[in-house]
Amino acid sequence: MCIRDRAYVRVYSGQLRAGSVVSNAAKERKERVGKLLRMYANQREEVPLLRAGDIGAVVGFKFTFTGDTLCDPAHPIVLESIKFPEPVISVVVEPRTKADQDKLADSLRRLAEEDPTFTVRTEEETGQTVISGMGELHLEVLVDRMLREFHVEANVGKPQVSYRETITQKARSEGLFERQTGGREQFGHVWLELEPLPRGAGICFESRVSPDRVPAEFVPAVEQGVRESTESGVIAGYPLVDLRVTLVDGSYVVGESTEMAYKVATALAMRKGVAQARPTMMEPIMSVEVVVPEGFLGEVLSGLNSRRANIESMEPRAEGYQALRCTVPLVEMFGYATDVRSMTQGRGTFTMEFNHYAELPADRIRELSGGYSVGGAA
């Protein structure tokens, strides 16, 4: 894990010496080890080497970031990479003054380098900066660091849940783009088949079209059109996930077919196909563990049930405490830290992590989309 001027490392085998040169196998770059440090809270001790099993900090890396493998240049190896979950909650941040604008961009870049579960993007339509993370507390800590460590004055919006859209049945759709632009004809024509995939499968594209129907040089443009189209769904504009798109047919005109025409044709086919494939929305579901004194158990259970919780287990803990394990939609957990402390006279605690995405109830979809009816038009 990289934190500003130092990187935390764990030595799996051999030794890591100060001043040595190591290879970043993931990026195929050489790095020089500057100082080696042992960290004790806010104190640090410089050491000449770290041995297998040690965890320490390195000063001097330029190209190494969280999840990279460092090794002996003569014996390259890449350890299994860490799979980080997608962010599930977002807020908008805006600099208060022009002077804060550059500082904001720099601070967010450095925070994102440290934490792969923290992402930053700019909304194309509004130009707003949106930061995303794994929960309300996660973003609160990062925003606090941005204000306190980087001295950035910024306005922060209310947290928003990162919903997703997907399809629930197969569909076949046609996209035709035929237009004269800039004095020349543009022609693109595709037939796509869409089918749902298991949760977490992502977006898969394949081509089964004959080259005499759609030449091979245009297939990458079709794939690009597919992936760009999945950035915004048809219900409420959230990203599309977990579907396979297959290019099965099409046509072309010599001298008129272009990559841009096929991208537009693909976008038209995707829009039409997703609408036909009974689209739905999904929300992030969190695994939650609440530890409370037994005397407050009933009230805490009632509160969780009102938040659409699915109680999975209860087990006793030391000194008269009970641990509740459940899954709860993320949107229902906003403000829960305050509520659980209030219900338990400050003695209750909870932890939360992302579990999976699940389909939203139809009434919630209509509410979020402004009236869209699942399985039909708005």
C-alpha positions in Angstrom: 0.0 0.0 0.0 1.4 3.4 -1.0 0.9 6.4 1.3 2.4 9.7 -0.1 6.2 9.5 0.4 6.3 5.8 1.5 5.0 2.4 0.5 4.2 -0.4 3.0 5.4 -3.8 1.9 5.4 -7.4 3.2 8.4 -9.6 2.5 7.2 -13.1 1.4 10.6 -14.6 0.9 14.3 -13.7 0.9 15.4 -10.3 2.1 14.9 -6.7 1.1 17.9 -4.4 1.7 18.1 -0.7 1.7 19.9 0.6 -1.4 19.1 -2.5 -3.5 17.5 -2.5 -6.9 14.3 -4.6 -7.3 12.0 -5.3 -10.2 8.3 -4.3 -10.3 7.1 -7.4 -12.1 3.6 -6.1 -12.7 4.9 -3.0 -14.5 8.2 -4.3 -15.8 10.1 -1.4 -14.2 13.1 -1.2 -12.0 12.9 0.5 -8.5 15.6 1.5 -6.1 14.9 0.9 -2.5 15.8 4.1 -0.5 15.2 3.9 3.2 13.7 0.9 5.0 11.5 1.7 8.0 9.8 -0.2 10.8 6.6 1.7 11.8 5.4 2.0 15.4 2.2 4.1 15.3 3.5 7.6 14.7 7.2 6.6 15.3 9.5 5.0 12.8 12.9 3.3 13.0 15.3 3.0 10.0 16.6 -0.5 9.5 19.1 -2.0 7.0 16.9 -4.9 5.8 13.6 -6.6 6.1 13.4 -10.4 6.3 10.7 -12.9 5.1 7.5 -12.3 7.1 8.4 -8.7 8.0 6.1 -5.7 7.2 7.8 -2.4 6.8 7.8 0.8 4.8 10.0 1.8 1.8 11.0 5.4 0.9 11.9 6.1 -2.7 9.6 4.2 -5.0 8.4 6.0 -8.2 6.3 3.5 -10.1 5.1 1.1 -7.4 1.5 1.2 -6.2 -0.9 -0.9 -4.2 -1.1 -4.6 -5.4 2.2 -4.6 -7.3 4.8 -7.4 -6.9 8.5 -6.6 -6.2 11.1 -9.3 -6.8 14.7 -10.0 -7.6 15.4 -8.9 -11.2 17.1 -12.2 -11.9 14.1 -14.2 -10.7 10.9 -12.4 -11.9 7.6 -13.5 -10.3 4.1 -12.0 -10.2 2.0 -12.8 -7.2 -1.8 -13.1 -7.6 -3.2 -9.7 -7.8 -5.6 -8.3 -5.2 -9.2 -8.1 -6.5 -10.8 -4.9 -5.2 -14.6 -4.6 -5.1 -16.3 -1.8 -7.0 -17.2 1.4 -5.2 -20.8 1.4 -4.0 -21.4 5.0 -2.9 -20.6 8.4 -4.4 -20.5 12.1 -3.5 -19.9 15.3 -5.5 -17.0 17.5 -4.4 -16.5 21.1 -5.7 -13.7 23.5 -4.9 -14.8 26.6 -3.1 -12.4 28.9 -5.0 -10.3 28.8 -8.1 -7.2 28.5 -6.0 -8.6 25.3 -4.6 -9.3 23.7 -8.0 -5.8 22.5 -8.7 -5.2 21.5 -5.1 -8.4 19.5 -5.2 -7.4 17.5 -8.3 -3.9 16.8 -6.9 -5.2 15.7 -3.5 -7.8 13.3 -5.1 -5.2 11.9 -7.4 -2.9 11.1 -4.5 -5.6 9.6 -2.4 -6.7 7.4 -5.3 -3.1 6.2 -5.7 -3.1 5.0 -2.1 -6.5 3.4 -2.1 -7.7 1.3 -5.1 -11.3 1.2 -3.7 -11.5 5.0 -4.0 -12.2 6.3 -7.5 -12.5 9.8 -9.0 -14.4 10.7 -12.2 -15.7 13.8 -13.9 -19.3 13.9 -15.1 -19.2 14.8 -18.8 -22.6 16.5 -18.8 -22.2 18.7 -15.7 -18.4 18.8 -15.3 -18.8 17.9 -11.6 -16.1 15.8 -9.8 -17.6 12.6 -8.3 -15.7 10.6 -5.8 -16.7 7.0 -5.0 -15.9 4.6 -2.2 -17.0 1.5 -0.2 -19.2 3.2 2.3 -20.3 6.4 4.1 -17.5 6.2 6.7 -14.9 5.5 3.9 -15.8 8.7 2.1 -16.0 10.7 5.3 -12.4 9.7 6.2 -11.1 10.5 2.8 -12.9 13.9 2.6 -11.5 14.7 6.1 -8.0 13.8 4.9 -8.5 16.0 1.8 -9.5 19.0 4.0 -7.0 18.4 6.8 -3.8 17.0 5.1 -4.0 18.8 1.8 -5.7 22.0 3.0 -8.4 22.0 0.3 -11.5 24.0 0.9 -14.4 22.1 -0.9 -18.1 21.7 -0.8 -19.2 18.1 -0.4 -22.6 16.8 -1.6 -24.9 14.2 0.0 -23.9 10.5 -0.5 -25.5 8.7 -3.4 -25.7 5.0 -3.9 -24.1 3.5 -7.0 -26.9 1.5 -8.6 -26.5 -0.7 -11.6 -28.7 -1.8 -14.5 -28.9 -5.2 -16.2 -31.1 -7.3 -18.4 -33.2 -10.3 -17.4 -34.0 -12.0 -20.7 -32.6 -12.5 -24.2 -33.2 -10.0 -27.0 -32.2 -9.5 -30.6 -32.0 -6.0 -32.1 -31.0 -4.2 -35.3 -29.0 -0.9 -35.6 -28.9 0.9 -39.0 -27.0 4.2 -39.5 -27.3 5.7 -43.0 -26.5 9.4 -43.4 -24.6 11.9 -45.4 -22.1 13.8 -43.3 -19.4 16.1 -44.6 -20.2 15.5 -48.2 -19.9 11.7 -48.0 -22.3 8.8 -47.3 -21.9 7.0 -43.9 -23.3 3.5 -43.6 -23.3 1.0 -40.7 -25.6 -1.9 -40.1 -25.5 -4.5 -37.3 -27.7 -7.2 -35.7 -26.9 -7.9 -32.0 -28.0 -10.6 -29.6 -28.1 -9.7 -25.9 -28.4 -12.2 -23.0 -28.1 -11.9 -19.3 -25.0 -13.3 -17.4 -24.6 -14.4 -13.8 -24.0 -11.6 -11.2 -20.4 -10.4 -11.3 -19.7 -11.6 -14.8 -19.3 -8.1 -16.3 -19.6 -7.3 -20.0 -18.7 -9.9 -22.6 -18.6 -9.3 -26.3 -18.1 -11.8 -29.1 -18.5 -11.8 -32.9 -20.1 -14.6 -34.9 -20.7 -12.6 -38.0 -19.3 -13.7 -41.4 -16.6 -11.3 -42.8 -18.6 -10.9 -46.0 -21.4 -9.4 -43.9 -19.3 -7.2 -41.6 -15.6 -6.9 -42.5 -13.2 -7.8 -39.7 -11.8 -4.3 -39.6 -15.1 -2.9 -38.3 -15.7 -5.5 -35.5 -13.5 -3.5 -33.0 -15.6 -0.5 -33.7 -18.7 -2.5 -32.9 -17.2 -3.8 -29.6 -16.2 -0.2 -28.7 -19.8 0.9 -29.4 -21.1 -1.9 -27.1 -18.8 -1.0 -24.2 -19.5 2.7 -24.5 -23.3 2.0 -24.5 -23.0 0.0 -21.3 -21.8 3.1 -19.5 -25.5 4.3 -19.3 -28.6 2.1 -19.0 -32.1 2.8 -20.3 -33.9 3.0 -17.0 -32.1 5.7 -15.0 -28.7 6.1 -16.7 -26.7 3.9 -14.3 -24.0 1.6 -15.8 -25.1 -1.7 -17.4 -23.5 -4.9 -16.0 -23.6 -8.7 -16.4 -24.6 -9.2 -20.1 -23.2 -10.8 -23.2 -23.5 -9.0 -26.5 -22.9 -11.0 -29.7 -22.6 -9.5 -33.2 -24.5 -12.0 -35.3 -25.2 -10.2 -38.6 -25.1 -6.9 -40.5 -24.1 -5.5 -43.8 -21.8 -3.0 -45.3 -21.4 -0.8 -48.4 -18.0 -0.5 -50.1 -16.7 3.1 -49.8 -19.5 4.2 -47.4 -19.1 2.0 -44.3 -16.9 3.6 -41.6 -15.9 2.8 -38.1 -17.9 5.7 -36.8 -21.0 4.6 -38.7 -20.7 1.1 -37.1 -20.3 2.6 -33.6 -23.4 4.7 -34.1 -25.3 1.7 -35.5 -24.2 -0.4 -32.5 -25.3 2.3 -30.0 -28.8 2.3 -31.7 -29.0 -1.5 -31.5 -27.9 -1.6 -27.9 -30.5 1.0 -26.8 -33.2 -0.9 -28.6 -32.0 -4.3 -27.5 -31.6 -3.4 -23.8 -35.2 -2.0 -23.7 -36.5 -5.2 -25.2 -34.6 -7.5 -22.8 -36.6 -6.6 -19.7 -34.1 -4.3 -18.0 -34.0 -3.9 -14.3 -32.0 -2.1 -11.6 -29.8 -3.5 -8.9 -28.6 -2.1 -5.6 -25.5 -2.9 -3.5 -26.2 -5.2 -0.6 -23.9 -5.0 2.4 -22.8 -7.6 5.0 -23.3 -6.1 8.4 -22.3 -7.2 11.9 -23.9 -5.4 14.8 -22.5 -6.0 18.4 -24.9 -4.8 21.1 -25.7 -5.5 24.8 -28.4 -8.2 25.2 -30.7 -5.7 26.8 -31.0 -3.6 23.6 -31.3 -6.6 21.3 -35.0 -6.3 20.6 -34.9 -2.6 19.7 -31.8 -3.1 17.4 -33.5 -6.1 15.6 -36.6 -4.0 15.1 -34.5 -1.2 13.7 -32.7 -3.5 11.3 -35.9 -5.1 10.1 -37.3 -1.6 9.3 -34.2 -1.1 7.1 -35.0 -4.2 4.9 -32.4 -6.3 6.7 -32.1 -10.1 6.2 -31.0 -11.5 9.6 -28.6 -14.4 9.1 -27.4 -15.3 12.6 -27.0 -14.3 16.2 -24.3 -15.4 18.6 -23.3 -14.5 22.1 -20.2 -12.5 22.9 -18.4 -11.9 26.1 -19.8 -9.7 28.9 -23.4 -10.0 27.9 -23.1 -8.8 24.3 -24.8 -10.3 21.2 -23.5 -10.2 17.6 -26.1 -9.9 14.8 -25.1 -10.8 11.3 -27.3 -9.7 8.4 -27.4 -8.3 4.9 -28.9 -4.9 4.3 -29.3 -2.7 1.2 -26.7 0.1 1.4 -29.2 2.9 0.9 -30.9 1.8 4.1 -27.7 2.1 6.1 -27.3 5.9 5.8 -27.2 7.4 9.3 -27.1 4.0 11.0 -24.0 4.8 13.0 -25.9 7.5 14.9 -29.0 5.4 15.3 -27.3 2.4 16.7 -25.4 4.5 19.3 -28.7 6.2 20.2 -30.5 2.9 20.7 -27.8 1.3 22.8 -26.7 4.3 24.9 -23.5 4.5 22.9 -22.5 0.9 23.6 -23.4 -0.7 20.2 -21.0 -0.9 17.3 -21.2 -2.2 13.8 -19.0 -3.1 10.8 -20.1 -3.2 7.2 -18.6 -4.4 3.9 -19.9 -4.9 0.3 -21.5 -8.4 -0.4 -23.3 -8.4 -3.7 -25.7 -6.6 -6.0 -29.4 -7.6 -5.9 -32.4 -6.6 -7.9 -34.4 -3.6 -6.7 -38.1 -3.9 -5.9 -40.3 -2.6 -8.7 -41.7 0.3 -6.6 -38.1 1.5 -5.9 -37.2 1.3 -9.6 -40.2 3.5 -10.4 -39.3 5.9 -7.7 -35.6 6.3 -8.8 -36.4 6.4 -12.5 -39.3 8.7 -12.5 -41.9 6.2 -13.4 -40.2 3.5 -15.5 -42.2 0.2 -15.4 -40.1 -3.0 -15.4 -41.0 -5.0 -18.4 -42.6 -2.1 -20.2 -42.2 1.5 -21.0 -42.7 4.4 -18.6 
